């Protein structure tokens, strides 16, 4: 085997690894990508693509393809044994928050296909059937041992990025702990046709005394759904329950008459809730399921891995291009690990407590209180907005971390995702780029002397004198390549000090070229 000249090895060609490669390629960084599988996945459990992910895809020029292949889910309907108990309209709740005020129903294998097509346009290909057998860190980087078709190769890389799933070889070879547990429940997933009462074109979630929890994701095609749920206890003793085994329960699911047939795929699986102790060890990083796994509540898993890639790629590219100090890379663990812990704890509490449990007061709340209270609650605009902010991941922030410095003290703070708005015919997101920083000078700050002195090929200055968005006050907002605010400031001097001191940015005499779109 001949090693492809590269400073970066990506292990794992799932959504997270492919996203990493797509982002790095925009910076002119050419990674090597390997995967132990024989080829792209044909089936996948993940189906929901959240607004924050689509915003990232938009920066890569991939959002149109995703929306074209997917199905826009504008609402979530909640049901119990007695019938519908509430509805959340994404279109209403997400209005003005994101250009994608919905959840996109897009199977993971299609997401991988979109990212894979993009990589091929940039001259990158995945090396399939290639296993990571050994990993040893040196003072200059990482030495790895790879195997493919009986051949063994030893190669050296400056950085290794482990995006190789919950059973990560990278994490195992690093000997990084993966703290957490495995749920007692056995889950099922099926792609099939459903004739009956589920709301067509919308996500349906059932809190049932029969199935405990099940979700119906609408798919493209006449009455096509992906059905995900918990296998009834009486079937757990079967080593591999089949669709036929569960058919009696499907027929009387939630007390409704539903015809389920034309099954394309059926599988059962266990779910874990675990977080790696470290997301960065020396020159090696963990991302996606290699770093964190959790229950399917809220469709957060794949999206969280893609956000890992969005966070790390620009930092790694700046370091590799000689435009930032290597210390910048420590912020990856600092920012992403706490969010992963919070997400795993939140989804675990929701699933274990209010979805899967039938015990004591929790079961009482689930069966009687929730159906009585939820319909009214979900009609409240504030409740709808909070639900959308959480599910869409637009509310995720890095407040209080080293790279988030706030001096304005406004409602929108450093560490927040920069808000989407349109003013004077300008779309705020249209000015963002995954390969540079964007400085928004808003209101009176747009006329500050010294703005032109902030001269760097890594920075674009956007001056807006008109009122921007709710929560944004007059001032300077430095937006990172991943769309998060690094600094809010009052003067260009504060901005320059942040660029030099906190980020450690530097422009070498010979700056590598960026790659278009």
C-alpha positions, 0 to 999 in steps of 0.5 A: 500500500502506498500512503497518500501524502497528507498530514491528517488521517480521518478514521471513519467515513460516516457522516462525521468523518465525511463532514470533517473532510468536506470542511478541511478540503475548503481550507486546502487541507487534503486528508486521507480517509479510511474506513473498515467497512466495504463501502457506504452504508445502505441502511441507517437509524438516523433520519432527522437533520436539524436546522443547525446542521442545514445551516452548516450545509448551506455554508458548504453549498450542500443544503439544496441537495439535502432538502431536495433528497429529503422530506421537510417535516414541519410539525411533530404530533404527540399521541398516547393510547387515547389519541393525539395529545399535542402538536408542535409546528416547526414552521411557527416555532422556528420563524425568524430563527433559521432559514430552515425552520423545520426538521429535514427527514433524510436517512443517514445513508443519503446524508453520507451520499451527499457528503461523499459526492462533494468529496469526489468533486474535490478529488477525495475518495474513501479507502474502504476495507482499511483497518486501523491496527495500531496507533502510537504518538510521537513528539511530532505526531502519530504513527499508525499501522493499517491493514488492507487486504492482508497488506500492512502499512506503517505511516505517520501523520501529524493528526489523527481524527477518530470518527469511527463510531461507538466501537471506535478503534481510535478510542480503544487504542488511546485507552480513553474511558467511555463512561456510561451504560447500556439501556435495558430496552431493545429498540427496533427500526423498520422502513415500511408502508403504513396505511391508517391514522398517522399524520402524513408528512409529519413526525408522529411520536407515540407514548404508549402503554404497549410500546412505551415509545415509538416514532414514525418518521415520514419518508419520500414515497406514498405512505412510506415511514421509518418506524423506530421504537422499543420492543415489547418486554415479552419479545426481548427474550428472542435473540433477534425478534423479527417484524413478523414476531411484532406484527400483532402489536403493530396491528393494535398499536396505540389502539388504532387500526393501522396496516403495516406492510411492504417492509424494506428493512427491519432490525433491532439494536441496543442503545448506549448513553456514554461519553468519552473521558477526553475528546483530545489526547495529544495529536488525536481527536475523537468525534461523533459516536466515537466520542458520545452516544445517547438515546434517540430522543430528539434526533440529536445523535448524527447532528451532534457529530456533524457539529463536532466536525464543524467545531474542529475543522477550522481550528485544525486547518488554521494550525496546519496552515501555520495561521494559528498556534497549536494551543487553539486545538485544546478548545475543541475538548473544552467546548464540545465535551461539556455539551456532549455530557449535557446532551447525554444527561438530558436525553437519558433523563427524558427517555428513562424517566418520561418515555420508557418508565411506567413506574410510580409517579413517573408512570402516572404523569406519563399516562394521565398528567402529560395528556392533560397538560401538553396540548395547552402547553404546546400551543404557547409560543414560548414553549414552541420556541424553546422546543424548536431552539433545543431540537434544532441545536440553534440554542447550543452555545459556548458561553464562558469558554476561553474563546468566548469573550464578551464585553458588550453585555447584550442579550446575544453574547460571545459563544452564542450562534450568530443569529440569522436575520435580514436587513437592508436586503442583506442576509446575515448568513450569506456573509458567513464563510467556513473558511474565514472570520466575519466581523459584523460592525453594527449600528454606530460601530459601523463608523468606528475609526480603525476598522480598516486597520483590521486587515487580514485575509482571514477576516471580512468586515461587514458594516451595517448601520441599520437595526439588525436583529432582536438581541443585537446591540450596537457593537462589534461581533466577531463570528468564527468560521463555524458561525459562533460569536468569538468576541463582542467588543466596543472598539477595534483595539479590543478586536485586534487584541482578541485576534492576536492574543486569544486566537493566536492568529498569524498570517505567514509570508506565504498564505496557502490558497483556499478552495472554492465551494 
